[in-house]
Amino acid sequence: MGFLRDISPIRAFGDIKTYWFDQQDHKWRFLLASLAATTTIFAAFFSESGFEVQWKRPEITWVTSFEPGRSDTQIAAENVANQERNDKLEAERLAREEERKAQFRRLAEQLGMDTE
């Protein structure tokens, strides 16, 4: 706790005052230049932020690809056809994946790497 005993806000303020008010005028110029640069950057961000834009509800366009008077048997037939198509696509994807794994295994064997 000896470290915290040596810290004093009054002494810190005195150090800052002594540092800024000694006979070096270039500090004030750099302070003003840095404040101007910071203010310019914040002003640019604030002006680009677009706070003034009011929210409006998005326009939704509904696209339907089904005819409105379909029967339950037509819906079921379409579902079965879509499921078969999805199963076929999944089987093709798995076959491509297995072929790629086999290619990597062959490459690993050629390079003398252990794949297991």
C-alpha positions in Angstrom: 0.0 0.0 0.0 3.0 2.3 0.0 2.5 3.0 -3.7 -1.0 4.3 -3.1 0.2 6.5 -0.3 2.5 8.4 -2.6 -0.3 9.2 -5.1 -2.0 12.6 -4.6 -4.3 14.3 -7.0 -3.2 17.7 -5.7 0.5 16.9 -6.5 -0.5 15.5 -9.9 -2.4 18.7 -10.8 0.6 20.7 -9.6 2.9 18.7 -11.8 0.7 19.2 -14.9 0.5 23.0 -14.1 4.3 23.2 -13.8 4.8 21.3 -17.0 2.4 23.4 -19.1 3.3 26.8 -17.7 7.1 26.7 -18.1 8.7 28.8 -20.8 8.0 26.5 -23.8 5.4 28.1 -26.1 5.5 25.3 -28.6 3.4 23.1 -26.3 0.4 25.4 -26.6 0.7 25.3 -30.4 0.8 21.6 -30.4 -2.1 21.4 -28.0 -4.2 23.7 -30.2 -3.2 21.7 -33.4 -4.1 18.4 -31.8 -7.4 19.7 -30.5 -8.3 21.1 -33.9 -7.4 17.8 -35.6 -9.5 15.8 -33.1 -12.4 18.2 -33.4 -12.3 18.0 -37.2 -12.2 14.2 -37.2 -15.1 14.0 -34.7 -17.1 16.6 -36.7 -16.6 14.6 -39.9 -17.8 11.4 -38.2 -20.8 13.2 -36.7 -21.8 14.8 -40.0 -21.5 11.4 -41.8 -23.4 9.5 -39.2 -26.8 10.2 -40.6 -28.8 10.8 -37.4 -31.3 12.9 -39.3 -32.5 9.9 -41.4 -35.9 8.7 -40.3 -36.6 5.0 -40.2 -39.2 3.8 -42.7 -40.8 0.4 -43.0 -39.1 -1.7 -45.7 -41.2 -2.6 -48.7 -41.8 -6.4 -48.9 -42.5 -8.0 -52.2 -44.0 -11.5 -51.7 -43.2 -13.9 -54.5 -45.3 -17.0 -54.8 -44.5 -19.8 -57.1 -47.4 -22.0 -56.2 -50.8 -21.9 -57.8 -53.4 -21.0 -55.3 -55.9 -23.8 -55.9 -53.6 -26.8 -55.3 -55.1 -30.0 -53.8 -53.5 -31.8 -50.9 -52.4 -34.7 -53.2 -50.6 -32.2 -55.5 -48.9 -30.7 -52.5 -47.8 -34.1 -51.2 -46.6 -35.2 -54.7 -44.5 -32.0 -54.9 -43.1 -32.6 -51.4 -42.1 -36.1 -52.3 -40.4 -34.9 -55.6 -38.6 -32.2 -53.7 -37.4 -34.6 -51.0 -36.1 -37.0 -53.7 -34.3 -34.1 -55.4 -32.8 -33.0 -52.0 -31.7 -36.6 -51.3 -30.0 -36.9 -54.7 -28.2 -33.5 -54.2 -27.1 -34.6 -50.7 -25.8 -37.9 -52.1 -23.9 -36.1 -54.8 -22.4 -33.7 -52.2 -21.3 -36.6 -50.0 -19.7 -38.4 -53.0 -17.8 -35.2 -53.9 -16.7 -34.9 -50.2 -15.5 -38.6 -50.1 -13.6 -38.1 -53.4 -11.9 -35.1 -52.0 -11.0 -36.9 -48.8 -9.6 -39.7 -50.9 -7.5 -37.2 -52.9 -6.1 -35.8 -49.7 -5.3 -39.3 -48.4 -3.4 -40.2 -51.6 -1.5 -36.9 -51.4 -0.6 -37.6 -47.8 0.6 -41.1 -48.7 2.7 -39.7 -51.4 4.3 -37.2 -49.0 4.8 -39.9 -46.4 2.3 -38.4 -43.9 0.3 -40.4 -41.4 -3.5 -39.9 -42.1 -4.8 -41.8 -39.1 
